[in-house]
């Protein structure tokens, strides 16, 4: 796995701006959780989707595709949580499960050496 430094910096900047947007638009006491949790989830998906490459071009394509799909899912999920009042366990379970499924799929692709 190789990390492209410039693309990774761009991914970090994008995720920080999105996390700030979540913090700005949410009005309840859970705004810090929403911004940190959403920012981390989006950061992981963007770094693997934009800033990384792998030995095999097929693996790179599959990992980038899955990463961008989960980026869309993470963005949608956190946007929904941004506009509704939610409980902490509901948020942690939803985004935690999504992140673990994402990590499992990425690991499976990486280990398959496709």
C-alpha positions as CSV (number, residue, x, y, z in Angstrom):
1,X,0.0,0.0,0.0
2,X,1.3,3.4,-1.0
3,X,0.0,6.7,0.3
4,X,0.0,9.7,-2.0
5,X,0.8,12.6,0.4
6,X,-0.9,15.4,-1.5
7,X,-4.1,13.5,-2.1
8,X,-4.2,12.4,1.6
9,X,-3.9,16.0,2.7
10,X,-6.8,16.9,0.4
11,X,-8.8,14.1,1.9
12,X,-8.0,15.3,5.4
13,X,-9.0,18.8,4.6
14,X,-12.3,17.7,3.0
15,X,-13.2,15.5,6.0
16,X,-12.3,18.3,8.4
17,X,-14.6,20.7,6.5
18,X,-17.4,18.2,6.5
19,X,-17.0,17.5,10.2
20,X,-17.1,21.2,10.9
21,X,-20.3,21.4,8.8
22,X,-21.9,18.6,11.0
23,X,-20.8,20.6,14.1
24,X,-22.3,23.8,12.8
25,X,-25.7,22.5,11.7
26,X,-26.5,20.3,14.6
27,X,-28.2,22.0,17.5
28,X,-28.3,19.4,20.4
29,X,-25.8,18.4,23.0
30,X,-24.5,15.6,20.7
31,X,-22.9,17.9,18.2
32,X,-19.4,17.1,19.3
33,X,-20.0,13.3,19.0
34,X,-21.5,13.8,15.5
35,X,-18.6,15.9,14.3
36,X,-15.9,13.6,15.7
37,X,-17.6,10.4,14.7
38,X,-18.6,11.5,11.3
39,X,-15.2,13.1,10.7
40,X,-13.3,10.0,11.5
41,X,-15.6,7.8,9.4
42,X,-15.4,10.1,6.4
43,X,-11.6,10.5,6.9
44,X,-11.0,6.8,6.7
45,X,-13.1,6.4,3.6
46,X,-11.5,9.3,1.8
47,X,-8.0,8.3,2.6
48,X,-8.6,4.9,1.2
49,X,-10.7,6.2,-1.7
50,X,-8.4,9.1,-2.8
51,X,-5.0,8.9,-1.2
52,X,-3.9,5.3,-1.4
53,X,-2.9,2.8,-4.1
54,X,-2.0,-0.8,-4.0
55,X,0.4,-3.2,-5.9
56,X,-2.4,-4.6,-8.1
57,X,-4.5,-2.2,-10.1
58,X,-7.5,-4.4,-9.7
59,X,-7.2,-4.2,-5.9
60,X,-6.8,-0.4,-6.1
61,X,-9.9,-0.1,-8.2
62,X,-12.0,-2.3,-5.9
63,X,-10.9,-0.6,-2.7
64,X,-11.4,2.9,-4.1
65,X,-14.9,1.9,-5.4
66,X,-15.9,0.4,-2.0
67,X,-14.4,3.4,-0.2
68,X,-16.4,5.9,-2.2
69,X,-19.6,4.0,-1.8
70,X,-19.1,3.9,2.0
71,X,-18.2,7.6,1.8
72,X,-21.6,8.3,0.4
73,X,-23.2,6.1,3.0
74,X,-21.3,7.8,5.8
75,X,-22.2,11.2,4.5
76,X,-25.9,10.3,4.2
77,X,-26.0,8.7,7.6
78,X,-24.4,11.6,9.3
79,X,-26.5,14.1,7.4
80,X,-29.6,12.3,8.7
81,X,-28.2,12.3,12.2
82,X,-27.4,16.0,11.8
83,X,-31.0,17.0,11.3
84,X,-32.7,14.7,13.9
85,X,-32.3,14.4,17.6
86,X,-30.6,11.1,18.3
87,X,-29.4,9.0,21.2
88,X,-25.7,8.3,21.7
89,X,-26.1,4.5,21.6
90,X,-28.1,4.7,18.4
91,X,-25.4,6.8,16.7
92,X,-22.5,4.7,17.9
93,X,-24.2,1.4,16.9
94,X,-25.2,2.6,13.5
95,X,-21.9,4.2,12.5
96,X,-19.8,1.6,14.3
97,X,-21.5,-1.2,12.4
98,X,-21.1,0.6,9.1
99,X,-17.4,1.3,9.8
100,X,-16.7,-2.3,10.8
101,X,-18.5,-3.7,7.7
102,X,-16.4,-1.2,5.6
103,X,-13.2,-2.4,7.3
104,X,-14.1,-6.1,6.8
105,X,-14.8,-5.6,3.1
106,X,-11.6,-3.6,2.6
107,X,-9.5,-6.2,4.4
108,X,-11.1,-9.0,2.4
109,X,-10.3,-7.3,-0.9
110,X,-6.8,-6.6,0.3
111,X,-6.1,-10.1,1.4
112,X,-7.7,-11.7,-1.8
113,X,-4.9,-10.0,-3.8
114,X,-7.3,-9.5,-6.8
